[in-house]
Amino acid sequence: MPETKDVTIGRLQGLLHRLTTRKPIEQAIVAVESGDESFRWIGAEGKTATGGQVLEETPFFIASIDKLYNATIVMMLSETGRLDLDHPITTYLPSAVTRGLHRHRGTDYSERITVRHLLSHTSGLADWLEDYPKGGPSLIERILDEGDRTLTIGELATHVRDQLRPHFPPQDLSGKRPKARYSDTNFMLLIAIIEAVTDQPLQEVHEQMLYRPLGLRRTYFPGLSQPLDPTPAPMVLRAKGQPLSIPLLMRSTGGIYSTAADTMAFLRRLMRNDVFQNPETLASMQSGWRRFGFPLDRAALRSPGWPIEYGLGIMRFRLPRVFTPAAPMPSVLGHTGSTGCWLFYCPELDVLLSGSVEEVTAGAVPYRTVPRILNILRSSGWGAGQ
């Protein structure tokens, strides 16, 4: 190995420090672990809500990384026949939620949306959180301006139905180039489906199907469940550097807190195919990659877009060769969140990456940070007997 582990850790520590000195970011956790668990480094900087130091075991809000967790549960339920990915969502959800949810250019496509459309972001549904009603602010902007609020699935569906417009019809997934556009509405509907088919609240499903079996003992739903082991106070969620308290929104939309170690443990087991009964299930999540388009409107600028590809609840990210001509970036698999958090596995280097800056305006940070981490690892000889 050209560099010692101490040198590599020093470079990672420098990256962490640079993250926390770029406003509005004031805190960060960055974690790297080899697939065989022979190397692990977790760096942390910043202050918690109680004034203590952010530590490597400090929990953070995983934001949309939870899509990977919920997609995993959907695939597990599919394996046991409790739901069918190709059945319409009307099979599982009441008409009060689905009726008129997707009207596009005079046609109602609501009954044509399948579970697979939701998982792959190919439904065309508007994004309840980021999309803009005609002449008004987005819902996330209203919440940041007006304060915390509870949202039921019925209220969310009403907002999407009455205030927003779909982007395109549900796609023919057998076609050559089906459109894909990131929409949080898809996964809120999936949460409702999980609860409907299991007849349990989401937090209980997670604990029974993921947390206890996989040993995720510091992962929990704030306000709804407790971590299985004693856990420090979490990082402070911020918006433009200022503390942001939205417990009602988190509780009503299935928000999850976890640690770097727990998130990497989950992804390691998933990528090792230790979660599903059928070894082909993981492969199906990673088949039919569809690339998001270029952001052409304000809402899309805040959501994952080109060059990110999406399978079934899982992202594949790699910077195009034109941006890294000397050393092409290897692909990573996993998910990011709009609060500047990430969870990825790089098959080429056999390495797990996790972290967060806990800042709602930092959604693009993972796409800059992850390539830099990979460059540090590759230049240190990672993958050559690290």
C-alpha positions as CSV (number, residue, x, y, z in Angstrom):
1,M,0.0,0.0,0.0
2,P,1.6,3.3,-1.1
3,E,0.3,5.1,2.0
4,T,0.1,4.0,5.6
5,K,-3.3,3.8,7.2
6,D,-2.4,6.8,9.4
7,V,-1.7,8.9,6.3
8,T,-5.1,7.9,4.7
9,I,-6.9,8.7,8.0
10,G,-5.2,12.0,8.1
11,R,-6.4,12.8,4.6
12,L,-9.9,11.8,5.5
13,Q,-9.8,13.9,8.6
14,G,-8.7,16.8,6.5
15,L,-11.7,16.3,4.2
16,L,-14.0,16.2,7.3
17,H,-12.6,19.4,8.6
18,R,-13.0,21.2,5.3
19,L,-16.6,20.1,5.2
20,T,-17.4,21.8,8.5
21,T,-15.6,25.1,7.7
22,R,-17.8,25.8,4.6
23,K,-20.9,27.7,5.6
24,P,-23.7,27.0,6.3
25,I,-22.3,23.6,7.3
26,E,-21.3,23.4,11.0
27,Q,-21.1,19.7,11.7
28,A,-20.3,16.4,9.9
29,I,-19.8,12.7,10.3
30,V,-17.8,10.9,7.7
31,A,-17.4,7.1,7.8
32,V,-15.4,4.6,5.7
33,E,-15.3,0.9,6.2
34,S,-13.9,-1.9,4.1
35,G,-16.2,-4.7,3.0
36,D,-14.3,-7.3,5.1
37,E,-14.4,-5.0,8.1
38,S,-10.6,-4.9,8.5
39,F,-10.6,-1.1,8.3
40,R,-13.1,1.4,9.8
41,W,-12.7,5.1,10.3
42,I,-15.5,7.4,11.5
43,G,-14.7,11.1,11.9
44,A,-17.0,13.6,13.6
45,E,-17.0,17.4,14.2
46,G,-19.5,19.8,15.6
47,K,-21.9,20.2,18.5
48,T,-25.1,18.2,19.4
49,A,-28.4,19.7,20.5
50,T,-27.3,19.4,24.2
51,G,-24.0,21.2,23.5
52,G,-21.8,18.1,23.5
53,Q,-19.3,17.1,20.8
54,V,-20.6,15.2,17.8
55,L,-19.1,11.7,18.2
56,E,-18.8,8.7,15.9
57,E,-21.8,7.1,17.5
58,T,-24.0,10.3,17.3
59,P,-27.2,9.6,15.4
60,F,-28.3,11.7,12.5
61,F,-31.5,12.1,10.5
62,I,-31.1,9.8,7.5
63,A,-33.7,11.7,5.3
64,S,-34.2,9.9,2.0
65,I,-31.7,7.2,2.8
66,D,-34.8,5.6,4.3
67,K,-36.1,5.0,0.8
68,L,-33.5,2.2,0.6
69,Y,-34.8,0.7,3.9
70,N,-38.4,0.9,2.9
71,A,-37.7,-0.5,-0.6
72,T,-35.9,-3.4,1.1
73,I,-39.0,-4.1,3.1
74,V,-41.3,-3.9,0.1
75,M,-39.0,-6.4,-1.7
76,M,-39.2,-8.7,1.3
77,L,-42.9,-8.5,1.4
78,S,-43.0,-9.3,-2.3
79,E,-40.9,-12.4,-1.8
80,T,-43.4,-13.8,0.6
81,G,-46.4,-13.0,-1.6
82,R,-47.8,-10.3,0.6
83,L,-47.8,-7.8,-2.2
84,D,-47.1,-7.9,-6.0
85,L,-44.8,-5.2,-7.5
86,D,-46.9,-5.2,-10.7
87,H,-50.3,-4.8,-9.1
88,P,-51.8,-1.3,-9.1
89,I,-51.5,0.7,-5.9
90,T,-55.3,0.7,-5.8
91,T,-55.0,-3.0,-4.8
92,Y,-53.6,-1.9,-1.4
93,L,-54.7,1.7,-0.8
94,P,-58.2,3.2,-0.3
95,S,-59.8,5.2,-3.0
96,A,-59.7,8.3,-0.8
97,V,-56.0,8.3,-1.3
98,T,-55.7,7.1,-4.9
99,R,-58.7,8.6,-6.5
100,G,-57.7,11.3,-9.1
101,L,-54.1,11.3,-7.8
102,H,-52.6,11.3,-11.3
103,R,-54.5,13.4,-13.9
104,H,-52.3,14.3,-16.9
105,R,-53.6,16.2,-19.9
106,G,-57.2,15.2,-19.4
107,T,-56.5,11.5,-18.6
108,D,-56.7,9.9,-15.1
109,Y,-53.8,7.5,-14.8
110,S,-54.3,6.9,-11.1
111,E,-55.4,3.2,-11.4
112,R,-52.5,2.5,-13.8
113,I,-49.8,3.2,-11.2
114,T,-48.1,0.1,-9.9
115,V,-45.9,-0.6,-6.9
116,R,-43.0,-1.0,-9.3
117,H,-43.7,2.5,-10.7
118,L,-43.4,3.9,-7.1
119,L,-40.1,2.0,-6.4
120,S,-38.5,3.2,-9.6
121,H,-39.7,6.8,-9.6
122,T,-41.4,6.2,-13.0
123,S,-45.0,7.0,-11.9
124,G,-44.8,10.6,-13.0
125,L,-46.5,11.8,-9.8
126,A,-45.8,15.2,-8.5
127,D,-43.5,15.6,-5.5
128,W,-45.6,16.6,-2.5
129,L,-42.5,18.1,-0.8
130,E,-40.6,20.0,-3.5
131,D,-43.0,20.7,-6.4
132,Y,-44.5,24.2,-6.7
133,P,-48.3,24.8,-6.9
134,K,-49.3,27.4,-9.4
135,G,-48.4,30.8,-8.0
136,G,-47.3,29.6,-4.6
137,P,-44.3,28.2,-2.6
138,S,-43.5,24.5,-2.3
139,L,-44.7,22.7,0.8
140,I,-41.2,22.4,2.2
141,E,-40.8,26.2,1.8
142,R,-44.0,26.8,3.7
143,I,-42.9,24.5,6.5
144,L,-39.6,26.2,6.8
145,D,-41.3,29.6,6.8
146,E,-44.5,28.8,8.9
147,G,-43.2,26.1,11.2
148,D,-43.6,22.4,12.0
149,R,-46.8,20.5,11.1
150,T,-48.2,17.0,11.0
151,L,-49.2,15.5,7.6
152,T,-51.4,12.5,7.1
153,I,-51.3,10.4,3.9
154,G,-54.8,11.8,3.2
155,E,-53.6,15.4,3.5
156,L,-50.6,14.6,1.4
157,A,-52.7,13.0,-1.3
158,T,-55.1,15.9,-1.3
159,H,-52.2,18.4,-1.8
160,V,-50.8,16.3,-4.7
161,R,-54.2,15.9,-6.3
162,D,-55.5,19.5,-5.9
163,Q,-52.4,21.7,-5.9
164,L,-49.8,20.0,-8.1
165,R,-49.5,18.5,-11.6
166,P,-48.0,15.2,-12.6
167,H,-44.9,15.3,-14.8
168,F,-45.7,12.5,-17.2
169,P,-47.9,9.4,-17.4
170,P,-46.9,6.2,-15.6
171,Q,-44.2,4.7,-17.8
172,D,-44.2,1.5,-19.9
173,L,-41.3,-0.2,-18.1
174,S,-40.7,-2.6,-21.0
175,G,-39.9,0.3,-23.3
176,K,-36.4,1.4,-24.2
177,R,-36.2,4.7,-22.4
178,P,-38.9,5.1,-19.7
179,K,-38.8,8.5,-18.0
180,A,-37.8,8.7,-14.3
181,R,-38.3,11.7,-12.0
182,Y,-37.6,11.7,-8.3
183,S,-40.7,12.2,-6.2
184,D,-41.1,11.8,-2.5
185,T,-44.8,11.1,-3.1
186,N,-43.9,7.7,-4.5
187,F,-42.3,6.5,-1.2
188,M,-45.0,8.1,1.0
189,L,-47.4,5.9,-0.9
190,L,-45.1,2.9,-0.4
191,I,-45.0,3.5,3.4
192,A,-48.9,3.5,3.3
193,I,-48.8,0.2,1.4
194,I,-46.3,-1.4,3.8
195,E,-48.6,-0.5,6.7
196,A,-51.7,-1.7,4.9
197,V,-50.4,-5.1,4.0
198,T,-48.7,-5.7,7.4
199,D,-51.5,-4.1,9.4
200,Q,-48.7,-2.6,11.6
201,P,-47.2,0.9,12.0
202,L,-44.0,1.4,10.0
203,Q,-41.8,1.6,13.1
204,E,-42.8,-1.8,14.2
205,V,-42.3,-3.3,10.7
206,H,-38.8,-1.9,10.6
207,E,-37.9,-3.2,14.0
208,Q,-39.2,-6.7,13.3
209,M,-37.9,-7.0,9.7
210,L,-34.7,-5.0,9.8
211,Y,-33.4,-3.6,13.1
212,R,-33.5,-6.7,15.3
213,P,-32.5,-9.3,12.6
214,L,-29.6,-7.1,11.3
215,G,-28.4,-5.8,14.7
216,L,-29.3,-2.1,14.0
217,R,-29.4,-1.2,17.7
218,R,-29.1,2.6,17.4
219,T,-31.7,3.1,14.6
220,Y,-35.1,4.5,15.5
221,F,-38.1,6.7,14.6
222,P,-38.0,9.8,16.8
223,G,-41.1,10.3,18.8
224,L,-42.4,6.8,17.8
225,S,-39.8,4.3,18.9
226,Q,-36.6,4.0,21.0
227,P,-33.2,2.6,19.9
228,L,-32.5,-0.9,21.2
229,D,-29.3,0.3,22.9
230,P,-28.5,3.5,24.8
231,T,-27.8,6.2,22.2
232,P,-26.4,9.7,22.5
233,A,-28.3,12.9,21.6
234,P,-28.5,13.3,17.8
235,M,-26.9,15.9,15.6
236,V,-28.7,19.2,15.2
237,L,-30.7,19.4,12.0
238,R,-30.1,22.9,10.5
239,A,-31.5,25.1,7.7
240,K,-28.9,27.6,6.4
241,G,-27.0,27.1,9.6
242,Q,-29.9,27.7,12.0
243,P,-31.4,24.9,14.1
244,L,-34.5,23.4,12.6
245,S,-37.0,21.6,14.8
246,I,-39.6,19.6,12.8
247,P,-40.6,16.7,15.1
248,L,-44.2,16.7,13.9
249,L,-43.3,16.4,10.3
250,M,-40.7,13.7,10.9
251,R,-43.1,11.7,13.0
252,S,-45.9,11.8,10.5
253,T,-43.7,11.1,7.5
254,G,-41.7,8.2,8.9
255,G,-38.4,10.0,9.6
256,I,-35.5,7.8,10.9
257,Y,-32.4,8.5,12.9
258,S,-29.4,6.2,12.8
259,T,-25.6,6.1,13.2
260,A,-22.8,5.8,10.7
261,A,-22.0,2.3,12.1
262,D,-25.7,1.1,11.9
263,T,-26.2,2.5,8.3
264,M,-23.0,0.7,7.1
265,A,-24.1,-2.5,8.9
266,F,-27.4,-2.4,7.1
267,L,-25.9,-1.8,3.6
268,R,-23.2,-4.4,4.2
269,R,-25.8,-7.1,4.9
270,L,-27.9,-5.9,1.9
271,M,-24.9,-5.9,-0.5
272,R,-23.8,-9.3,0.7
273,N,-27.3,-10.6,-0.1
274,D,-27.9,-11.5,3.6
275,V,-31.4,-9.9,3.8
276,F,-33.5,-11.6,1.2
277,Q,-34.7,-15.2,0.9
278,N,-34.2,-15.3,-2.9
279,P,-30.7,-14.3,-4.1
280,E,-32.3,-12.8,-7.3
281,T,-34.2,-10.2,-5.3
282,L,-31.2,-8.0,-4.8
283,A,-30.3,-8.3,-8.5
284,S,-33.8,-7.2,-9.5
285,M,-33.4,-4.1,-7.4
286,Q,-30.3,-3.3,-9.5
287,S,-31.7,-4.1,-12.9
288,G,-33.3,-1.7,-15.3
289,W,-31.3,1.3,-14.2
290,R,-33.0,4.6,-15.4
291,R,-31.2,7.9,-15.5
292,F,-32.8,10.9,-14.1
293,G,-33.0,13.9,-16.5
294,F,-31.4,17.3,-16.2
295,P,-33.2,19.6,-13.8
296,L,-35.4,21.9,-15.8
297,D,-37.4,23.5,-13.0
298,R,-36.9,24.8,-9.5
299,A,-38.2,21.7,-7.8
300,A,-35.9,19.4,-9.8
301,L,-32.8,21.5,-8.8
302,R,-33.3,20.3,-5.2
303,S,-33.9,16.7,-6.1
304,P,-31.5,14.0,-7.3
305,G,-31.1,14.3,-11.1
306,W,-28.6,13.6,-13.9
307,P,-26.2,11.7,-13.8
308,I,-27.8,9.6,-11.1
309,E,-29.5,6.3,-12.1
310,Y,-32.3,4.6,-10.2
311,G,-33.3,1.0,-9.9
312,L,-35.9,-0.2,-7.4
313,G,-35.3,1.9,-4.3
314,I,-31.6,2.2,-4.9
315,M,-29.3,4.8,-6.6
316,R,-26.3,4.2,-8.7
317,F,-24.0,7.2,-8.9
318,R,-20.8,7.8,-10.9
319,L,-19.4,11.0,-12.2
320,P,-19.2,10.9,-16.1
321,R,-15.8,10.3,-17.6
322,V,-15.7,13.9,-18.9
323,F,-15.4,15.2,-15.3
324,T,-12.8,12.7,-14.2
325,P,-10.7,12.0,-17.4
326,A,-7.5,11.0,-15.6
327,A,-9.1,8.6,-13.1
328,P,-12.7,7.6,-13.8
329,M,-14.8,7.4,-10.7
330,P,-16.1,3.9,-9.9
331,S,-19.8,3.4,-9.4
332,V,-21.4,3.5,-6.0
333,L,-24.7,2.0,-4.9
334,G,-27.0,3.2,-2.2
335,H,-28.8,6.4,-1.5
336,T,-28.6,10.0,-0.4
337,G,-30.8,12.4,1.5
338,S,-31.6,16.1,1.1
339,T,-30.0,17.0,4.4
340,G,-26.6,16.2,3.0
341,C,-26.4,12.6,4.1
342,W,-25.2,9.6,2.1
343,L,-24.9,5.8,2.3
344,F,-23.0,4.0,-0.5
345,Y,-21.2,0.8,-1.3
346,C,-18.5,0.8,-4.0
347,P,-18.1,-2.7,-5.4
348,E,-14.9,-1.9,-7.2
349,L,-13.1,-0.9,-4.0
350,D,-15.2,-3.1,-1.7
351,V,-15.8,-0.1,0.6
352,L,-18.8,1.3,2.5
353,L,-19.3,5.1,2.8
354,S,-21.7,6.8,5.2
355,G,-22.0,10.3,6.5
356,S,-24.0,13.5,7.0
357,V,-23.7,17.2,7.4
358,E,-27.3,17.6,8.7
359,E,-28.1,20.7,6.7
360,V,-31.3,20.9,4.6
361,T,-29.7,23.2,2.0
362,A,-26.8,20.7,1.4
363,G,-28.5,18.1,-0.7
364,A,-25.7,18.3,-3.3
365,V,-22.9,17.8,-0.8
366,P,-22.8,13.9,-1.1
367,Y,-22.2,14.1,-4.8
368,R,-19.1,16.3,-4.3
369,T,-17.9,14.5,-1.1
370,V,-18.2,10.9,-2.1
371,P,-15.9,11.2,-5.2
372,R,-13.3,12.9,-3.1
373,I,-13.4,10.1,-0.5
374,L,-13.0,7.6,-3.3
375,N,-10.0,9.5,-4.7
376,I,-8.3,9.5,-1.3
377,L,-8.8,5.7,-1.0
378,R,-7.6,4.9,-4.5
379,S,-4.5,7.1,-4.2
380,S,-3.7,5.4,-0.9
381,G,-3.8,2.0,-2.7
382,W,-7.2,0.9,-1.5
383,G,-8.1,-2.4,-3.0
384,A,-4.5,-3.5,-3.2
385,G,-4.2,-5.1,0.2
386,Q,-5.4,-2.2,2.4
